[in-house]
Amino acid sequence: MINKKVLSEIDIYSGKVKMPEGFEIDRLELVKNITVSNYYQDIKYPFSKEWDKLKNYITEFSLVKYGFGLTTRDTFGNFFEKDENSKPIITANSIDLINSPDYVFLYGVEIDPGTCEIVIHYDNNRRKNKIYRHKLETNEFIMFPSTQLYYIENNKNSYLNYIQTILFNYI
């Protein structure tokens, strides 16, 4: 008999945010908050009921569906102009992993259809520098470990693409 034990994995969660009727997320409120916090350096991303709905959706989903809890570490939003890409990002600090988030959650607040991809770099044992591409659309999300290098690619978007980021700790 041969036994297999998985010692490590890169878990990626994605899907559509399906709120109950009457509790839908007002994405225009999130767009306003992202815009204001990006234009004015002295304004931190504000707490809002809409942001709280989104945060509660993913924390409750992860607890019920996968059995692990999440707590918010930080949050911010970005918008991207036509063909604008983010810089490569690793949110975990390899020198201070204790004080680093565990997961990155990206939510497509308003995305020009078919124009936004999240590009995640990973290693698969000795197969190095592999790439996973995930199309991000409006009202969809992706969540992955904060130790992964990623960037956001926007290609031929006609209007601004708005993305809400929430950094989570695993509890």
C-alpha positions in Angstrom: 0.0 0.0 0.0 1.2 3.5 -0.9 0.1 6.5 1.2 0.1 10.1 0.0 0.3 13.1 2.3 0.1 16.7 1.0 2.4 18.9 2.9 1.7 22.2 1.2 -0.8 23.6 -1.3 -1.6 26.9 -2.9 -5.3 27.4 -2.3 -7.2 29.7 -4.6 -10.8 30.6 -4.1 -12.9 32.4 -6.7 -16.5 33.0 -7.6 -19.4 35.4 -7.8 -20.7 37.3 -4.8 -24.3 36.1 -4.5 -26.0 38.2 -1.9 -29.6 37.5 -0.7 -32.3 39.6 -2.4 -32.7 42.9 -0.7 -29.1 42.8 0.6 -27.2 43.4 -2.6 -23.9 45.3 -2.5 -24.2 48.9 -3.7 -21.1 48.8 -5.8 -21.4 52.6 -6.6 -20.7 53.2 -2.9 -17.5 51.2 -3.1 -16.5 53.0 -6.3 -17.0 56.4 -4.5 -14.9 55.2 -1.5 -12.1 53.9 -3.7 -12.0 57.1 -5.8 -11.9 59.4 -2.7 -9.3 57.4 -0.9 -7.0 57.3 -4.0 -7.3 61.0 -4.9 -6.7 62.3 -1.3 -3.6 61.0 0.4 -4.8 62.0 3.9 -8.1 60.1 3.6 -7.9 56.4 4.6 -10.3 54.0 3.0 -13.6 54.6 4.9 -15.7 52.0 6.6 -19.0 51.5 4.9 -22.0 49.2 5.2 -21.4 48.0 1.6 -17.8 47.1 2.4 -19.0 45.3 5.6 -21.5 43.2 3.6 -18.6 42.2 1.2 -16.3 41.3 4.1 -19.0 39.4 5.9 -19.9 37.5 2.8 -16.4 36.1 2.3 -15.6 35.5 6.0 -18.9 33.6 6.5 -18.5 31.7 3.2 -15.0 30.5 4.1 -16.1 29.4 7.6 -19.2 27.6 6.4 -17.9 26.1 3.2 -14.2 25.4 4.1 -14.1 25.5 7.9 -11.6 28.3 8.5 -12.1 31.7 9.9 -10.8 35.0 8.5 -10.3 38.3 10.2 -9.6 41.6 8.4 -6.0 42.9 8.5 -6.3 45.8 6.0 -8.4 47.1 3.1 -8.0 49.4 0.2 -9.2 49.9 -3.3 -7.6 50.8 -6.6 -8.8 51.9 -10.0 -6.9 51.3 -13.2 -7.0 53.4 -16.4 -6.9 52.0 -19.9 -4.2 49.4 -20.3 -2.7 50.2 -16.8 -1.2 47.4 -14.9 -0.2 47.2 -11.3 3.4 46.6 -10.1 4.2 43.1 -9.0 2.9 42.6 -5.4 3.7 40.3 -2.5 1.7 41.3 0.5 3.4 39.0 2.9 6.7 40.3 4.4 9.2 37.4 4.3 11.1 39.0 7.2 8.1 39.5 9.4 5.6 36.7 8.5 4.0 36.8 12.0 2.7 40.3 11.2 1.8 39.6 7.6 -1.6 38.8 6.2 -2.4 35.2 5.2 -4.8 35.9 2.2 -5.3 38.5 -0.5 -9.0 39.0 -1.5 -9.6 40.9 -4.7 -13.2 41.9 -5.6 -14.2 43.3 -9.0 -16.3 46.3 -8.0 -16.7 47.6 -11.6 -14.8 45.9 -14.4 -15.1 46.6 -18.1 -16.0 43.0 -19.3 -13.2 40.8 -20.5 -10.4 43.4 -19.8 -9.0 42.5 -16.3 -6.8 39.5 -15.3 -5.1 38.7 -12.0 -1.8 37.0 -12.8 -0.4 34.9 -10.0 3.2 33.5 -10.0 3.9 30.2 -8.2 6.4 27.3 -8.1 5.3 23.7 -8.4 8.3 21.9 -6.8 11.1 22.1 -9.3 8.8 23.5 -12.0 9.6 27.1 -11.3 8.0 30.4 -12.4 4.6 29.0 -13.3 1.7 31.4 -14.0 -2.0 31.2 -13.2 -4.2 33.7 -15.0 -7.7 34.5 -13.6 -10.2 36.7 -15.4 -11.8 39.1 -13.0 -15.3 40.5 -13.8 -17.7 42.7 -12.0 -19.1 41.2 -8.8 -16.6 38.4 -8.9 -13.7 37.7 -6.5 -10.5 35.7 -6.2 -8.7 35.0 -2.9 -5.2 33.4 -2.6 -2.2 33.2 -0.2 -0.4 36.5 0.5 2.9 34.8 -0.1 2.2 34.6 -3.9 3.6 37.3 -6.2 0.8 38.7 -8.3 -0.1 41.7 -10.5 -3.3 43.1 -12.1 -3.3 43.3 -15.8 -5.8 45.6 -17.6 -6.1 45.3 -21.4 -8.1 47.5 -23.6 -10.5 48.7 -20.9 -12.8 51.5 -22.1 -13.4 52.9 -18.6 -11.8 52.6 -15.2 -11.6 49.2 -13.6 -12.3 49.3 -9.8 -10.9 46.6 -7.6 -11.4 46.3 -3.8 -8.7 44.5 -1.9 -9.1 43.0 1.6 -6.1 41.4 3.4 -7.1 38.7 5.8 -5.5 36.7 8.6 -6.4 33.0 9.0 -7.9 32.2 12.4 
